[in-house]
Amino acid sequence: MSFTKNQFIILGAIGFIVLVVAIIILSGIGLRPEREKIILTVWGIDNPAAFEAAKSSFGVKRPEVQIIYTQFPEENYEEELIDALAAGQGPDIFFFRSDWMDRHRNKVVPAPQRLLSIERFAELFPQVVAQDFIFNNQIYASPLYIDTLVLYYNRDIFDRRGVVSPPNTWSRFQNTVVRGVIASFGGTAPLVARAGDIMNALLMQANASRLQEGEPMQISGALGVTALNLYTSVRAPAVETYTGFANGTIGMMIDYQSARSLILARNPRLNFGIAPLPQMHPDLPIVPAKYYGLAVANRSLLQALAWEFIFYTTTNAQVARSYLMASGRPPALRSLIQANIDSPIHGVFASQALIARSWNMPSSEEVFAIFNTMIQSVLRRTATVHDALANAERDINALMR
């Protein structure tokens, strides 16, 4: 039997279709469902845009993983987080503040040592990070950025008062006040926005609150008296910090990098500068830091993967740089600190990250409330400086038990 040309074409087409169908059936192409994504949840206080680069970059490395980030207002973030973790509905990864180790360590798991050694971690970040996030030779969080206390000053007020440069010591700070530059200093919160942080800085610089693990706090001696006398020697202004600085009433305020956006929101044309925090001992400078890292919840079912994402985000210079550019925060990685030392915006914070230190503070909110009471009792003359310090020392040690 012979076939015409058209019959050969038809048979060939049928054969091709059969072959394609057979290949599809044998290989399963088009029949297998798309592989389900592994979802990692992250909670924090940053705008979601700050995490886009990390999410997309990690997605290239691990395409099967989807990162879902949720932002919370910082003022109620801790409460929301703790309630969710207690209910078993918390995230895999969450922002972990630098002073949370003492009271929230039981809610997180340390990093697997195979991912990053303690030695390498210490090489990547300044000393304060190890003080805050390492416990019993285990890493409990890794930082996104490091924020430190600095001096904000109004250039126009300085010029009018004949002050050539911002003070680098507290004695010069006091002299600048004498020359008519009003400082948000010497009072209590909320009038002085960072009263507790400033008092903490003075005690640390005076060497009055350096603590070894497990030792009680001792601030009622001569060094503590020096620090508290210095703070209360400056008369506090009658206007709230940010309002007064933005409207030109206050010429100096002490705050973190996060305050810059608050000032600009109130007065985008304000002519102000940012200088290092004044020191008691310029040859041995020290500043406190306050910042967040990323930690893994102990109830997460994806702990190893979560830590892989954290280290990818915080130790990869390219990814970390993208986060900093999107968030506007100062760097934590030593390599990025070096790159930002001369930055007009982040230079002061970058350099201060290297001299930042911390102590085993049980709860900054509670400690600073105690400092507030201490300052108030001196200003109202209901206690001597020594007695006010002794009372604060007793109350803080009670928290640490």
C-alpha positions as CSV (number, residue, x, y, z in Angstrom):
1,M,0.0,0.0,0.0
2,S,1.4,3.4,-1.0
3,F,0.8,6.7,0.7
4,T,0.3,10.0,-1.0
5,K,2.5,13.0,0.0
6,N,-0.4,14.5,2.0
7,Q,-0.9,11.3,3.9
8,F,2.8,11.2,4.8
9,I,2.5,14.8,6.2
10,I,-0.6,13.9,8.2
11,L,1.0,10.7,9.6
12,G,4.2,12.7,10.5
13,A,2.2,15.3,12.4
14,I,0.3,12.6,14.3
15,G,3.6,10.9,15.2
16,F,5.1,14.2,16.4
17,I,2.0,14.9,18.6
18,V,2.2,11.4,20.1
19,L,5.9,11.8,20.8
20,V,5.3,15.2,22.6
21,V,2.5,13.7,24.7
22,A,4.6,10.8,25.6
23,I,7.5,13.0,26.7
24,I,5.1,15.2,28.8
25,I,3.6,12.1,30.5
26,L,7.0,10.5,31.2
27,S,8.6,13.7,32.5
28,G,5.6,15.1,34.3
29,I,6.1,18.5,32.7
30,G,3.0,20.6,33.2
31,L,1.4,18.0,35.5
32,R,3.4,18.5,38.7
33,P,2.1,21.3,41.0
34,E,4.4,24.3,41.5
35,R,6.6,23.7,44.5
36,E,5.2,25.5,47.6
37,K,7.3,28.4,49.0
38,I,8.9,28.2,52.4
39,I,7.8,31.2,54.2
40,L,10.0,33.1,56.7
41,T,8.2,35.8,58.7
42,V,10.1,38.9,60.0
43,W,8.8,41.5,62.4
44,G,10.5,44.9,62.9
45,I,10.2,48.7,63.2
46,D,11.6,49.7,59.8
47,N,9.7,50.6,56.7
48,P,9.3,47.5,54.5
49,A,11.2,49.2,51.7
50,A,14.4,48.8,53.8
51,F,14.1,45.1,53.4
52,E,13.3,44.8,49.7
53,A,16.9,44.4,48.7
54,A,17.6,41.7,51.3
55,K,14.4,39.8,50.3
56,S,15.1,39.9,46.6
57,S,18.8,39.1,46.9
58,F,18.1,36.2,49.3
59,G,15.4,35.0,46.9
60,V,18.0,34.6,44.1
61,K,20.1,32.5,46.5
62,R,17.2,30.5,47.9
63,P,14.3,30.8,45.3
64,E,12.2,28.4,47.4
65,V,12.0,30.9,50.3
66,Q,9.6,33.8,50.6
67,I,10.3,36.5,53.2
68,I,7.2,38.3,54.6
69,Y,8.1,41.4,56.6
70,T,5.7,43.2,58.9
71,Q,6.4,46.7,60.3
72,F,5.2,47.8,63.8
73,P,5.3,51.3,65.4
74,E,8.3,51.3,67.8
75,E,6.3,52.6,70.7
76,N,4.3,49.4,71.0
77,Y,6.5,47.0,69.1
78,E,7.9,45.2,72.2
79,E,4.4,44.7,73.7
80,E,3.0,43.4,70.4
81,L,5.9,41.1,70.0
82,I,5.9,39.6,73.5
83,D,2.1,39.0,73.4
84,A,2.4,37.2,70.0
85,L,5.4,35.1,71.1
86,A,3.5,34.1,74.3
87,A,0.5,33.1,72.2
88,G,2.6,31.0,69.8
89,Q,1.8,33.4,66.9
90,G,5.0,35.3,66.7
91,P,7.4,35.6,63.7
92,D,10.4,33.4,62.8
93,I,12.7,36.5,62.9
94,F,12.3,39.7,64.8
95,F,14.1,42.9,65.6
96,F,16.0,42.4,68.9
97,R,17.1,45.6,70.7
98,S,20.6,45.9,72.0
99,D,19.6,46.0,75.7
100,W,17.2,43.0,75.5
101,M,19.6,40.2,76.2
102,D,18.9,40.0,79.9
103,R,15.1,40.0,79.8
104,H,14.3,38.4,76.4
105,R,17.2,35.9,75.9
106,N,14.8,33.1,76.8
107,K,12.7,33.9,73.7
108,V,15.4,33.4,71.1
109,V,17.8,30.7,70.0
110,P,21.5,31.2,69.4
111,A,23.0,30.9,65.9
112,P,24.5,27.5,64.8
113,Q,28.3,27.8,65.1
114,R,28.7,26.2,61.7
115,L,27.2,29.3,60.1
116,L,29.5,31.9,61.7
117,S,32.2,31.6,64.4
118,I,32.5,33.9,67.4
119,E,35.9,35.0,66.1
120,R,34.6,36.0,62.7
121,F,31.6,37.8,64.2
122,A,34.0,39.9,66.4
123,E,36.0,40.7,63.3
124,L,33.0,41.9,61.4
125,F,31.4,44.2,64.0
126,P,32.6,46.7,66.7
127,Q,33.1,45.6,70.3
128,V,29.7,46.8,71.6
129,V,28.0,44.2,69.4
130,A,29.7,41.4,71.2
131,Q,28.8,43.0,74.5
132,D,25.2,43.2,73.6
133,F,24.5,40.1,71.5
134,I,27.0,37.4,72.6
135,F,26.2,35.3,75.8
136,N,28.1,32.2,76.9
137,N,30.1,32.2,73.7
138,Q,26.9,32.1,71.6
139,I,25.5,34.7,69.1
140,Y,21.9,35.6,69.9
141,A,21.4,38.4,67.4
142,S,23.2,40.2,64.5
143,P,23.0,43.9,64.0
144,L,21.5,45.8,61.1
145,Y,23.0,49.2,62.2
146,I,24.6,50.9,65.2
147,D,23.2,54.2,66.6
148,T,25.0,56.2,69.2
149,L,24.4,59.4,71.2
150,V,25.7,62.6,69.6
151,L,25.6,66.3,70.0
152,Y,23.2,68.3,67.8
153,Y,24.0,72.0,67.6
154,N,22.4,75.0,66.0
155,R,25.1,76.7,63.8
156,D,23.4,80.0,63.7
157,I,23.1,80.2,67.5
158,F,26.7,79.2,67.9
159,D,27.7,82.0,65.4
160,R,25.6,84.6,67.3
161,R,27.1,83.6,70.6
162,G,30.7,83.6,69.3
163,V,31.1,79.8,69.7
164,V,33.5,78.7,67.0
165,S,33.1,74.9,67.3
166,P,30.9,72.3,69.1
167,P,32.3,71.3,72.5
168,N,34.2,68.0,72.7
169,T,34.4,67.9,76.5
170,W,31.7,68.5,79.2
171,S,33.6,71.4,80.7
172,R,33.5,73.1,77.3
173,F,29.8,72.1,77.0
174,Q,29.2,74.0,80.3
175,N,31.2,77.0,79.1
176,T,29.1,77.0,75.9
177,V,25.9,77.2,78.1
178,V,27.5,80.0,80.1
179,R,27.9,81.9,76.8
180,G,24.2,81.8,76.3
181,V,23.6,78.7,74.2
182,I,20.6,76.9,75.8
183,A,21.0,73.2,76.1
184,S,18.4,70.4,76.5
185,F,20.2,69.1,79.5
186,G,20.0,69.0,83.3
187,G,16.2,68.2,83.6
188,T,14.0,65.1,83.5
189,A,12.1,63.3,80.8
190,P,9.9,64.0,78.9
191,L,11.1,67.7,78.9
192,V,14.6,66.6,78.2
193,A,14.0,63.9,75.6
194,R,17.1,61.7,76.4
195,A,17.6,62.4,80.1
196,G,18.1,58.8,81.0
197,D,20.5,58.1,78.1
198,I,22.5,61.2,78.9
199,M,22.8,60.3,82.6
200,N,23.8,56.8,81.6
201,A,26.5,58.2,79.3
202,L,27.9,60.4,82.0
203,L,28.1,57.5,84.5
204,M,29.8,55.3,81.9
205,Q,32.3,58.0,81.1
206,A,33.0,58.6,84.7
207,N,33.6,54.9,85.0
208,A,30.8,54.7,87.5
209,S,28.7,52.1,85.9
210,R,31.2,49.7,84.3
211,L,29.9,46.2,85.3
212,Q,31.3,42.8,85.1
213,E,28.9,39.9,84.5
214,G,27.0,39.2,87.8
215,E,28.4,42.2,89.7
216,P,26.1,44.7,91.4
217,M,25.9,48.2,90.1
218,Q,27.9,50.8,92.1
219,I,27.2,54.4,91.2
220,S,27.0,56.1,94.6
221,G,30.8,56.7,95.0
222,A,32.8,59.8,94.1
223,L,32.6,59.0,90.3
224,G,28.9,58.9,90.4
225,V,28.7,62.1,92.4
226,T,30.9,63.8,89.7
227,A,28.5,62.6,86.9
228,L,25.3,63.6,88.6
229,N,26.7,67.0,89.7
230,L,27.7,67.7,86.1
231,Y,24.3,66.9,84.8
232,T,22.3,68.9,87.3
233,S,24.7,71.9,87.0
234,V,23.0,73.0,83.8
235,R,19.6,74.6,84.1
236,A,17.0,72.8,82.0
237,P,15.1,74.8,79.5
238,A,11.3,75.3,79.8
239,V,10.6,73.9,76.4
240,E,10.5,70.3,75.1
241,T,13.7,69.1,73.3
242,Y,12.6,68.7,69.7
243,T,10.2,71.6,69.7
244,G,12.8,73.9,71.2
245,F,15.6,72.8,68.9
246,A,13.5,73.0,65.8
247,N,12.2,76.5,66.6
248,G,15.7,77.9,67.5
249,T,15.2,78.2,71.3
250,I,17.5,75.4,72.1
251,G,21.0,75.5,70.7
252,M,22.3,72.1,71.8
253,M,20.6,68.7,72.3
254,I,21.9,65.2,72.8
255,D,20.2,62.4,70.9
256,Y,20.6,59.4,68.5
257,Q,20.7,59.5,64.7
258,S,17.0,58.7,64.7
259,A,16.3,62.2,66.0
260,R,17.6,63.8,62.7
261,S,14.4,63.0,60.9
262,L,12.3,64.4,63.8
263,I,14.1,67.7,63.6
264,L,13.9,67.9,59.8
265,A,10.2,67.1,59.9
266,R,9.6,70.1,62.2
267,N,12.0,72.5,60.4
268,P,13.6,71.3,57.2
269,R,15.5,74.5,56.8
270,L,17.2,74.5,60.3
271,N,20.9,75.1,60.0
272,F,22.3,72.5,62.4
273,G,25.3,70.2,62.7
274,I,26.1,66.9,64.3
275,A,29.2,66.4,66.5
276,P,30.6,63.6,68.6
277,L,29.3,63.3,72.2
278,P,31.3,65.4,74.6
279,Q,33.7,63.4,76.8
280,M,35.0,63.5,80.4
281,H,38.2,61.9,79.4
282,P,38.9,62.6,75.7
283,D,41.8,60.2,75.6
284,L,39.5,57.4,76.7
285,P,36.3,58.2,74.8
286,I,33.1,56.2,75.4
287,V,29.5,56.5,74.2
288,P,26.4,54.4,74.7
289,A,24.7,52.8,71.8
290,K,21.1,51.8,71.1
291,Y,20.1,49.8,68.1
292,Y,18.4,46.6,66.8
293,G,19.7,43.3,65.5
294,L,17.9,40.4,64.0
295,A,17.2,37.3,66.2
296,V,15.4,34.0,65.7
297,A,12.4,33.1,67.9
298,N,12.8,29.9,69.8
299,R,9.4,28.7,68.6
300,S,10.3,29.0,65.0
301,L,10.2,25.8,63.0
302,L,12.8,27.2,60.6
303,Q,15.6,28.2,62.9
304,A,18.5,27.2,60.8
305,L,17.1,28.8,57.7
306,A,16.2,31.9,59.7
307,W,19.8,32.3,60.9
308,E,21.0,31.8,57.3
309,F,18.9,34.8,56.2
310,I,20.0,36.9,59.2
311,F,23.7,36.4,58.5
312,Y,23.2,36.9,54.8
313,T,21.4,40.2,55.5
314,T,23.7,41.6,58.2
315,T,27.2,40.3,57.2
316,N,27.0,40.6,53.4
317,A,28.4,44.2,52.7
318,Q,26.4,44.7,49.5
319,V,23.1,43.6,51.1
320,A,23.8,45.6,54.3
321,R,24.7,48.7,52.2
322,S,21.3,48.4,50.4
323,Y,19.5,48.2,53.8
324,L,21.4,51.3,55.1
325,M,20.6,53.3,52.0
326,A,16.9,52.5,52.2
327,S,16.6,53.0,55.9
328,G,18.9,56.0,56.3
329,R,20.6,54.4,59.3
330,P,24.4,54.3,60.2
331,P,26.4,51.2,59.5
332,A,27.3,48.3,61.8
333,L,29.7,46.3,59.6
334,R,33.3,47.5,60.2
335,S,33.9,47.5,56.4
336,L,30.9,49.9,56.0
337,I,32.0,52.0,59.0
338,Q,35.3,52.5,57.3
339,A,33.6,53.5,54.1
340,N,31.3,56.0,56.0
341,I,33.9,57.7,58.2
342,D,34.0,60.8,56.1
343,S,30.3,60.9,55.4
344,P,28.7,64.3,56.3
345,I,25.6,62.5,57.5
346,H,26.9,59.2,59.0
347,G,30.5,60.0,59.7
348,V,30.1,60.9,63.4
349,F,27.9,57.8,64.0
350,A,30.3,55.5,62.1
351,S,33.4,56.6,64.1
352,Q,31.5,56.5,67.4
353,A,30.4,52.9,66.8
354,L,34.0,51.9,67.3
355,I,34.1,53.5,70.8
356,A,30.5,52.5,71.8
357,R,30.2,50.3,75.0
358,S,27.4,48.9,77.0
359,W,26.7,47.3,80.4
360,N,24.3,44.6,81.6
361,M,21.3,46.9,81.8
362,P,18.2,44.9,83.0
363,S,15.6,47.2,81.3
364,S,16.5,50.6,79.9
365,E,12.9,51.9,80.4
366,E,13.0,50.9,84.1
367,V,16.6,52.1,84.7
368,F,15.9,55.4,83.0
369,A,12.8,55.9,85.1
370,I,15.0,55.4,88.2
371,F,17.5,57.9,86.8
372,N,14.6,60.3,86.3
373,T,13.6,60.0,89.9
374,M,17.2,60.4,91.0
375,I,17.6,63.7,89.0
376,Q,14.2,65.0,90.2
377,S,15.1,64.4,93.9
378,V,18.3,66.4,93.5
379,L,16.7,69.3,91.6
380,R,13.9,69.5,94.1
381,R,16.4,69.1,97.0
382,T,14.5,66.2,98.6
383,A,17.8,64.2,98.6
384,T,21.5,65.0,98.5
385,V,23.4,63.9,95.4
386,H,25.0,61.0,97.3
387,D,21.6,59.8,98.7
388,A,19.9,60.1,95.4
389,L,22.6,58.0,93.8
390,A,22.5,55.5,96.6
391,N,18.7,55.1,96.2
392,A,19.1,54.7,92.4
393,E,21.8,52.1,93.0
394,R,19.6,50.1,95.3
395,D,16.6,50.2,92.9
396,I,18.7,49.2,89.9
397,N,20.3,46.3,91.7
398,A,16.9,45.1,92.8
399,L,16.0,44.9,89.1
400,M,19.1,42.9,88.4
401,R,18.4,40.1,90.9
